[in-house]
Amino acid sequence: MVAGAQAVKILQEEEALTWVEKVELGESEADSTFITYVILAVETIIFNCLLVFFIAYAGTQSSKALHNMAFSGMLKTPIRFFDITPIGILINRFSKDTLFCDERLSLCLLSFQPCSLNL
């Protein structure tokens, strides 16, 4: 999906360059080139929206998996741990880990996308 979005973006830039050249030369095909450019721009918007949706979904799923693993680990702890540790600290720790996955992981995935295509 990332490669598709990047490919459409490159095609859009090439089509814009072709359109500008045709307008400068006064060719009559400039209108059809502009329509192609607009279609590619719409495709770029659609690909980017799908990419953001995918990254948000992946972040939510990873956050859910982290929460389930932490909760499963917590169920295996001895009862003495719950006698010593206040419930507020436990809830705070769960929310910090979930917040980390929701915010940071999504940002990392968003910044990884352009870097992965530059290799």
Secondary structure, DSSP 8 states (H G I E B T S, - for coil): -HHHHHHHHHHHHHHHHHHHHHHHHT-TTHHHHHHHHHHHHHHHHHHHHHHHHHHHHHHHHHHHHHHHHHHHHHHTS-HHHHHHS-HHHHHHHHHHHHHHIIIIIHHHHHHHHHHHHT-
